[in-house]
Amino acid sequence: MASTDGHKIGGGDAFTVSDLLDAVARVKVRKNTGSDIGIRRRLNLIEGQNITVTMVDDPTDEEIDITVEAIPAFGRFLKIGSYYRSLLMIGGATNNEALVASKLYAVLYPVVQKSTFDRIAVHVYSTTAGNKIHLGIYNDGGGYPSSLVLDAGELTLTAGAGIKELTINQQLDAGVYWLAILGDASNNIYYGITNINMIGSLTSMAGSPVIATVIAQTYGALPDPFPSGGVGAFAYALGMRLASVP
Protein backbone atom coordinates (compact mmCIF):
# COMPACT_ATOMS: atom_id res chain seq x y z
CA MET A 1 0.00 0.00 0.00
CA ALA A 2 1.29 3.44 -0.90
CA SER A 3 1.97 5.66 2.09
CA THR A 4 -0.48 8.25 0.78
CA ASP A 5 -3.30 5.67 0.76
CA GLY A 6 -2.77 5.03 4.45
CA HIS A 7 -3.39 8.70 5.21
CA LYS A 8 -6.77 8.77 3.42
CA ILE A 9 -10.10 8.32 5.23
CA GLY A 10 -10.45 4.66 6.20
CA GLY A 11 -6.70 4.06 6.01
CA GLY A 12 -4.70 2.74 8.94
CA ASP A 13 -2.94 6.08 9.41
CA ALA A 14 -5.62 8.47 8.23
CA PHE A 15 -5.29 12.17 9.03
CA THR A 16 -7.87 13.64 11.39
CA VAL A 17 -9.51 17.02 10.71
CA SER A 18 -7.35 18.64 13.37
CA ASP A 19 -4.23 17.19 11.70
CA LEU A 20 -5.25 18.75 8.39
CA LEU A 21 -5.98 22.13 9.96
CA ASP A 22 -2.62 22.19 11.66
CA ALA A 23 -1.00 21.56 8.29
CA VAL A 24 -2.54 24.75 6.86
CA ALA A 25 -0.20 27.74 6.90
CA ARG A 26 -1.07 30.49 9.36
CA VAL A 27 -0.60 34.25 9.04
CA LYS A 28 1.02 36.49 11.58
CA VAL A 29 -0.98 39.70 11.95
CA ARG A 30 0.49 42.93 13.24
CA LYS A 31 -0.39 46.62 13.16
CA ASN A 32 1.99 49.37 12.04
CA THR A 33 4.91 46.86 12.07
CA GLY A 34 4.51 46.54 15.84
CA SER A 35 4.05 43.42 17.95
CA ASP A 36 2.19 40.41 16.59
CA ILE A 37 -1.51 40.56 17.40
CA GLY A 38 -2.03 36.88 16.70
CA ILE A 39 -1.28 33.95 14.42
CA ARG A 40 -4.41 32.66 12.74
CA ARG A 41 -5.63 30.92 9.59
CA ARG A 42 -8.29 33.53 8.84
CA LEU A 43 -8.75 37.31 8.91
CA ASN A 44 -12.16 38.82 9.62
CA LEU A 45 -12.58 42.41 8.42
CA ILE A 46 -15.29 44.28 10.32
CA GLU A 47 -16.91 47.43 8.95
CA GLY A 48 -16.70 50.28 11.45
CA GLN A 49 -18.83 53.40 11.61
CA ASN A 50 -18.92 55.21 8.25
CA ILE A 51 -16.60 52.56 6.76
CA THR A 52 -17.46 50.08 4.01
CA VAL A 53 -15.38 47.03 3.12
CA THR A 54 -15.80 45.38 -0.27
CA MET A 55 -14.12 42.03 -0.98
CA VAL A 56 -13.91 40.32 -4.36
CA ASP A 57 -12.31 36.93 -4.99
CA ASP A 58 -9.78 37.05 -7.84
CA PRO A 59 -8.85 33.44 -8.69
CA THR A 60 -6.85 34.49 -11.75
CA ASP A 61 -4.34 36.41 -9.65
CA GLU A 62 -4.77 34.06 -6.67
CA GLU A 63 -5.86 36.90 -4.39
CA ILE A 64 -8.79 38.52 -2.67
CA ASP A 65 -9.14 42.20 -3.52
CA ILE A 66 -10.19 44.32 -0.54
CA THR A 67 -11.45 47.90 -0.86
CA VAL A 68 -11.84 49.96 2.31
CA GLU A 69 -13.77 53.18 1.84
CA ALA A 70 -14.77 55.92 4.26
CA ILE A 71 -18.29 57.34 4.03
CA PRO A 72 -18.46 60.96 5.25
CA ALA A 73 -21.09 61.52 7.89
CA PHE A 74 -22.44 64.31 5.68
CA GLY A 75 -23.39 61.69 3.10
CA ARG A 76 -26.05 60.36 5.43
CA PHE A 77 -28.07 63.52 4.74
CA LEU A 78 -28.06 63.12 0.97
CA LYS A 79 -31.51 62.39 -0.42
CA ILE A 80 -31.92 60.12 -3.43
CA GLY A 81 -33.86 61.79 -6.22
CA SER A 82 -32.96 65.33 -5.18
CA TYR A 83 -31.12 67.94 -7.24
CA TYR A 84 -27.94 69.35 -5.76
CA ARG A 85 -26.30 72.55 -6.96
CA SER A 86 -22.75 73.40 -5.87
CA LEU A 87 -22.29 73.08 -2.12
CA LEU A 88 -20.40 76.37 -2.28
CA MET A 89 -23.53 78.39 -3.05
CA ILE A 90 -24.62 80.32 0.03
CA GLY A 91 -28.36 80.91 0.45
CA GLY A 92 -30.89 80.93 -2.34
CA ALA A 93 -30.13 81.59 -5.98
CA THR A 94 -32.35 84.66 -6.31
CA ASN A 95 -30.22 86.61 -8.80
CA ASN A 96 -30.06 85.93 -12.50
CA GLU A 97 -27.66 86.72 -15.29
CA ALA A 98 -27.65 86.29 -19.05
CA LEU A 99 -24.97 83.83 -20.06
CA VAL A 100 -23.32 84.93 -23.29
CA ALA A 101 -23.78 82.87 -26.44
CA SER A 102 -20.76 80.79 -27.48
CA LYS A 103 -19.05 81.32 -24.13
CA LEU A 104 -18.05 78.37 -21.95
CA TYR A 105 -18.78 78.49 -18.21
CA ALA A 106 -17.96 75.98 -15.46
CA VAL A 107 -18.92 75.94 -11.77
CA LEU A 108 -16.83 74.30 -9.04
CA TYR A 109 -18.73 71.22 -7.82
CA PRO A 110 -17.47 69.25 -4.80
CA VAL A 111 -18.73 65.65 -4.43
CA VAL A 112 -18.57 64.53 -0.79
CA GLN A 113 -18.75 60.78 -1.40
CA LYS A 114 -18.89 58.32 -4.27
CA SER A 115 -22.25 58.92 -5.93
CA THR A 116 -24.19 58.12 -9.08
CA PHE A 117 -26.15 60.90 -10.79
CA ASP A 118 -28.98 60.43 -13.30
CA ARG A 119 -29.61 64.05 -14.36
CA ILE A 120 -27.47 67.09 -15.08
CA ALA A 121 -29.39 70.36 -15.13
CA VAL A 122 -29.48 74.14 -15.14
CA HIS A 123 -32.14 76.25 -13.46
CA VAL A 124 -33.25 78.80 -16.04
CA TYR A 125 -34.73 82.20 -15.14
CA SER A 126 -35.85 82.96 -18.68
CA THR A 127 -35.00 81.79 -22.18
CA THR A 128 -36.26 81.61 -25.72
CA ALA A 129 -37.77 78.33 -26.86
CA GLY A 130 -35.45 76.55 -29.24
CA ASN A 131 -32.19 77.83 -27.74
CA LYS A 132 -29.64 75.03 -27.37
CA ILE A 133 -27.08 74.28 -24.67
CA HIS A 134 -24.46 71.63 -23.92
CA LEU A 135 -23.95 70.45 -20.32
CA GLY A 136 -21.05 68.41 -18.99
CA ILE A 137 -18.58 67.54 -16.26
CA TYR A 138 -14.85 68.29 -16.00
CA ASN A 139 -12.17 67.09 -13.63
CA ASP A 140 -10.38 69.63 -11.47
CA GLY A 141 -6.83 70.51 -12.44
CA GLY A 142 -5.82 72.43 -9.33
CA GLY A 143 -8.35 75.24 -9.12
CA TYR A 144 -9.36 75.21 -12.79
CA PRO A 145 -11.22 72.67 -14.99
CA SER A 146 -8.99 70.14 -16.75
CA SER A 147 -10.00 66.97 -18.62
CA LEU A 148 -13.54 66.23 -19.75
CA VAL A 149 -15.39 63.60 -17.73
CA LEU A 150 -18.71 63.75 -19.57
CA ASP A 151 -20.31 65.69 -22.38
CA ALA A 152 -23.96 65.02 -21.57
CA GLY A 153 -25.01 66.18 -25.01
CA GLU A 154 -27.25 68.87 -26.40
CA LEU A 155 -30.45 70.12 -24.82
CA THR A 156 -33.06 72.17 -26.69
CA LEU A 157 -34.62 74.57 -24.20
CA THR A 158 -38.30 75.13 -23.75
CA ALA A 159 -39.67 78.58 -22.89
CA GLY A 160 -40.16 79.59 -19.28
CA ALA A 161 -38.34 79.30 -16.00
CA GLY A 162 -37.44 76.04 -14.31
CA ILE A 163 -35.05 73.10 -14.34
CA LYS A 164 -33.81 72.11 -17.78
CA GLU A 165 -32.13 68.72 -17.67
CA LEU A 166 -30.38 65.94 -19.55
CA THR A 167 -30.45 62.27 -18.58
CA ILE A 168 -27.08 60.80 -17.60
CA ASN A 169 -25.73 57.77 -15.77
CA GLN A 170 -22.51 58.99 -14.19
CA GLN A 171 -20.73 57.69 -11.10
CA LEU A 172 -18.21 60.07 -9.52
CA ASP A 173 -15.72 59.35 -6.76
CA ALA A 174 -15.47 61.81 -3.89
CA GLY A 175 -13.53 64.83 -5.06
CA VAL A 176 -13.78 68.16 -6.83
CA TYR A 177 -15.32 68.56 -10.29
CA TRP A 178 -16.67 71.34 -12.50
CA LEU A 179 -20.11 71.46 -14.15
CA ALA A 180 -20.01 73.19 -17.52
CA ILE A 181 -22.54 74.92 -19.77
CA LEU A 182 -22.19 76.22 -23.32
CA GLY A 183 -25.07 77.85 -25.22
CA ASP A 184 -25.75 78.87 -28.80
CA ALA A 185 -27.70 81.93 -27.62
CA SER A 186 -28.06 84.11 -24.53
CA ASN A 187 -29.99 82.47 -21.67
CA ASN A 188 -30.78 83.94 -18.26
CA ILE A 189 -30.02 81.52 -15.44
CA TYR A 190 -30.07 81.82 -11.68
CA TYR A 191 -26.95 82.32 -9.63
CA GLY A 192 -25.96 82.82 -6.01
CA ILE A 193 -23.04 84.42 -4.24
CA THR A 194 -20.56 82.39 -2.24
CA ASN A 195 -18.23 83.52 0.54
CA ILE A 196 -16.24 80.30 0.40
CA ASN A 197 -12.97 80.82 -1.44
CA MET A 198 -12.23 77.25 -2.52
CA ILE A 199 -9.60 77.91 -5.14
CA GLY A 200 -7.92 80.96 -3.63
CA SER A 201 -6.64 84.10 -5.30
CA LEU A 202 -3.19 85.42 -6.17
CA THR A 203 -4.06 89.05 -5.50
CA SER A 204 -6.92 89.23 -2.97
CA MET A 205 -8.69 87.39 -0.19
CA ALA A 206 -11.89 89.40 -0.66
CA GLY A 207 -13.02 87.62 -3.81
CA SER A 208 -14.57 84.18 -4.00
CA PRO A 209 -13.79 82.59 -7.37
CA VAL A 210 -15.99 79.55 -7.97
CA ILE A 211 -16.49 79.68 -11.75
CA ALA A 212 -14.18 79.40 -14.72
CA THR A 213 -14.99 81.12 -18.00
CA VAL A 214 -13.71 81.16 -21.54
CA ILE A 215 -14.41 84.36 -23.46
CA ALA A 216 -15.16 82.59 -26.74
CA GLN A 217 -15.91 78.96 -27.49
CA THR A 218 -17.53 77.75 -30.68
CA TYR A 219 -20.89 76.20 -29.86
CA GLY A 220 -20.96 72.42 -30.14
CA ALA A 221 -19.44 69.48 -28.31
CA LEU A 222 -17.58 70.43 -25.14
CA PRO A 223 -13.82 70.79 -25.63
CA ASP A 224 -11.33 68.43 -24.00
CA PRO A 225 -9.44 69.68 -22.08
CA PHE A 226 -11.11 72.85 -20.81
CA PRO A 227 -9.54 75.85 -22.58
CA SER A 228 -7.60 78.52 -20.71
CA GLY A 229 -9.61 81.48 -19.45
CA GLY A 230 -10.46 83.35 -16.26
CA VAL A 231 -12.27 82.82 -12.96
CA GLY A 232 -15.16 84.60 -11.28
CA ALA A 233 -17.25 84.65 -8.11
CA PHE A 234 -20.79 83.69 -9.19
CA ALA A 235 -22.13 80.23 -8.42
CA TYR A 236 -24.47 79.55 -11.31
CA ALA A 237 -27.39 77.21 -10.71
CA LEU A 238 -25.92 74.15 -12.37
CA GLY A 239 -26.42 70.85 -10.61
CA MET A 240 -27.14 67.15 -10.78
CA ARG A 241 -29.78 64.78 -9.46
CA LEU A 242 -28.60 62.10 -7.07
CA ALA A 243 -29.51 58.55 -8.12
CA SER A 244 -27.62 56.43 -5.58
CA VAL A 245 -24.76 56.27 -3.11
CA PRO A 246 -22.87 53.11 -2.04
N, C-alpha and C positions, 0 to 999 in steps of 0.2 A: 504494500500500500504506500502510495506517495505520501510524504509528510504533510502536504497541503490538505489531502483528503482527511487526515486525522483531525485537522483543526476545524472542519466543517461541522454543521449541526448534525448530531447523531454519531459523529466520530468519537474515537476513544479519548481524544485530547482536544475536544471542541472548545473554541473560545466562548466565554460568556459575554453578555452585553457589556458588563463593566470592563472586561478585558479590552473590548473593541473601543470603548470610549476613552480608555486610558491611552490607547495607541494613537488617538487623534491629536494633532499638534494644538497647543494652546498659545494664546496671545498675551503678552505682557502689556498692560495698559497703564500709561502714566500721563500726567498733565503737566504741560509746560516743561518737559524734560526733567521733572522732579522725581520723587520717589514713586515706585510702582504702587498703583492702587490695587491691583489684583492680577491674577493669572487665570484666565477663563477661556472656554471654547467659544463663547458667544458674546457679542456686544448688543446691548439694548439701548437704542437712542430714544429718548423721551422728549416730546415737544413741550417746551416751557411756555410761559405766558408771552403772547405776541410772537411766537417762533413756530415756523412750520418746517417739517423735515420730510423730504421726498426721496424715496429710495427706488431705484430701478435696477433690476438684475441685467447684467451685460455678459452673457455667456461667451460671446465672441472674444472679448478682451479678458475673460476670466476675472471679472470684478463686479462689485456692486457700486453703482454711482449714487452718491449721497449729496443732496442739495439742502443746505440749511439757509433759511431765509427769514429775516426779521420783518414783522408786520407792524408798521407804526400804529400807535394807539389812535392817532387821528383817523386812520383808515376805517375804524369801527363806526365812524359817523357818516361815511359815504353811503349814499342811497342809490340803489340800482334803479335805472330808468330816469335819473335826474340829469339835467344839463349843468355843467360846471364851466364857468368862465375862469379866467386866470385868478388864482388865489391872491394875486397881488393887488387886485382891484379893491379899493376901500369904499364901502358904502354902495349906494345904488348908482347905476349907470343912467343918470338923468340928462346928461348933455348929449349932443349929437354933432357930428361933423361930416361934411361931404368928402368922401375919399376920392381922390383924383383918378380919372381914367388912365389906364396903362401906367399905373404906379404900384409897386409891390410893397406891401406892408406885412409885418410879422409881430406878434405879441408874445412876450415871454410867458411860458406856460409850465410851471412846476407840476410834476406828477409825484404824489407822496408815496405811492406803493404800486407794485405791478398791477395793471388794470387793462381791461379790454373795453374799447369804446365802439359804439355802433352808429353814431351820428357825429358829424362835424358841422358846425353851424355858425351863422352870424345873426345878430339881432338887429334888424333893419328899422330905422326911424321912418324913412320914406324912400321910395325908389320909383322908377318908371318900369312898367311891365315890359318884359322882353330884354331888359339889361342882363348881361351875363357876367358871372364871376367864376374864378377858380379858387378852391380852398385846399389847404394842405398842411403838412407837418414837416418841420425841419429839426434836426439835431442842433444842440448848442455847441458852439465852437469857442467857448470862453468869453461869454458876454455878447455874442453876436451869432445869428443863425449860420449853420455850416451846411452839411450834406442833407439832401432831401430824404425824408423818411417815407412820405406818402403824398402823391398828388391825387386828391380825392376825385378830381374830374371837374367838369363844367356844370354849373347850375344856372338855369334860366330863371330869373326872379319874377315873381308875381307882384302886382301892385299892392301897396299897403304895408303897414308896419307889422313886425312880428319876426319870429324865428324862421330863417330860411336855411334849409339843411340838405346835406348829402348823406346817403347811407354808406357806412364803411364797416370794416371788421378789422380793427387794429389793436393789437396788444402792445403796450408800452411798459418797459421796466421803469422802476422809480428813477427819477432824474429830472433834468431840465430840458424842455423842448420849446419850440416856437410854432405858433399857429399862424399861417399865412393866408392872405387874401389878395387877389389881383382881379380888377374889373375892367370891362371894355367901355364903361361909361361911369359917370359920377353917381355915387350912391351915398345917401346919408345913413350912417349907422351910429348906434349909441356908443358912448365911451364914459369911463370914469377916471378919476384922478387917484394916483397911488402915492403914498408917502414912504413906500418901502423901496429903497435904492438897492436893488438886487445886483446890478452889474456895475455899480460904481460910476465914477466920473474922474477924468484927469484934471479938471479945472475947478470943480465946485462940489460941495456936499449939499447944496440946496436943491438941486434938480433930482428927478427920479426917473431915469431912463428905463422904460420897460418895453419900448417898441423899436423895431429896426425898419428903416425905409430906404427904398431905392427910388431916386427921382424919376427915372424912366425905365419901363420894362415893357417890351412888346407883349400885348395881350396874347395869351395862349397857354400852353402847358407850363407848369412852374419850372423855373430853371434849377439846375443842380450842378454846382452848389449855389447857395444864395449869393447874389452879387454884392459887391461892396457898396456901402451907402452910409447913412447916418443913423442916429438914435434919437428918440424923443420920449416924452413923459406920459403920453396918454395910454390908457389901457382900454383898447377897443373891445367891444363886446363880441369877441370870438370865443367859441367854446366847443365842448364835446359832450355827448351823452354817455353816461357810464352804463355799460352792459353787464360787467361782472368783475369781481376781484377774486384772487385765489382763496 
